[in-house]
C-alpha cells in the first residue's frame, strides 16, 4: 500500500475540510440548543397550567369534603332524633 505525501496544499485542503465539518457541527448544535430551549419553555408553560388545574382540583375536593361532613352530621343527627323519638314513644 503506497503512502501519500502530505504537501502543504493537501494539508490546507484537509484543514479546510475539517473546519467546514466543525462549522456544520457547531451550526447543528446551535439549532439543537434552540429547539431544546423552545421545548423547555413549552414544558414549563404546560407545568404552570397543570399547577393551576391541580389547585382547582384541590378546591373542588375541599368543597366535596365539607359537603360530606355536613351530610355525615345530618345523618348522625337524624339517627339521634329517631332514637329519641323511639325512646319517648316507648316511655
C-alpha positions, 0 to 999 in steps of 0.5 A: 500500500503506497503512502501519500505525501502530505504537501502543504496544499493537501494539508490546507485542503484537509484543514479546510475540510475539517473546519467546514465539518466543525462549522456544520457541527457547531451550526447543528448544535446551535439549532439543537440548543434552540429547539431544546430551549423552545421545548423547555419553555413549552414544558414549563408553560404546560407545568404552570397550567397543570399547577393551576388545574391541580389547585382547582382540583384541590378546591373542588375536593375541599368543597366535596369534603365539607359537603360530606361532613355536613351530610355525615352530621345530618345523618348522625343527627337524624339517627339521634332524633329517631332514637329519641323519638323511639325512646319517648314513644316507648316511655 
